[in-house]
């Protein structure tokens, strides 16, 4: 059978913004299971397909309605190269191999960028190479996170961009970047797609972050003095930076490192801490963060109540950690001034039973990685 509509008793055909064709219907009884004829068709189908209900009576077929646009690989590669360079610089500063001048204010920002570019262009990039001990594990976490989103989106034939990395000079940021993101360039059809794509990134990145933490804590050590709460800390440009702990980082740190004093993190451990922290940030159930995608996938439009509660809690936490004012503001800006998630094409179709297990896994990861006070005073 060459026309897939012959497998259905009823169906609807939708073109999504001219880029994707969707055939969504109820299978004829003789083709449920699926039948041998349907199984052979699905094995040779050039697009994506998935079941629309737990009983496997509904089938969704998706394929491109036009050739995919050419990717701007030079642009993506340039951003990645700059991010690698800036992250190497951050690692070199953490290891005491390079000491940049830190400038304050808006004018200082431009001065910092100019100084870093001049330093690198003059051959100073060689001094940054030891920073790989921080840069390599951190970028591995970020890359796996974004590839999780990318692969899941491709599995549903969503038009998706490769990752865009965001470099920041190391004399402006102790990690040398602002993470990465991908762009979904065709609409998300239903909540199953949204949930799977939203959860794939943080769940994949979390696995790498845990491995990096275990490696990094073995290279860290307790300090021979006491501080309230025995925090983790790093040295950046000669200044100590105290780091708050999530349940996961606190438990793993105390399991690997015996003793009770503060812990000076190795570059690898700091990369793992950053990876877990970013995972927790992304899993907040706000707007178009990964957590917003996941909770909209699970509960649909009721996500607006969860998002409102999360925003209120963050504003309370901001009394102790002003960072949350900035994060709530950025989240609203990304979401067009909303804490709610925009609708998918078919918002009323619930996710399958397996989707709730994915949601539970994401909730557990959020509980393990969220840091209420990231940088104690």
Buried (B, 14 or more C-beta within 10 A) or exposed (E): EEEBEEBBEEBEEBEBEEBBBBBBBBBBEEBBEBBEEBEEBBEEEEBBBBBBEEEEBBBBBBBBBEEEEEEEEEEBEEBBEBBBBBBBBBBBBBBEBBEBEBBEEEEBBEBBBEBBEEBBEEEBBEBBEBBBBBBBBBBBBBBBBBBBBBBBBEBBBBBBBBBBBBBBBBBBBBBBBBBBBBEBBBBBBBBBBBBBBBBBBBBBBBEBBBBBBBBBBEEBBBBEEEEEEBBBBBBBBEEEBBBBBBEBBBEBBBEBBEEEBBBBBBBBBBBBBBBBBBBBBBBBBBBBBBBBBBBBBBBBEEBBEBBBEBBEEBEEBBEEBEBBBEBBEBBBEBBEEBBBBBBBBBBEBBBBEEBBEBBEBBBEBBEBBBBBBBEBE
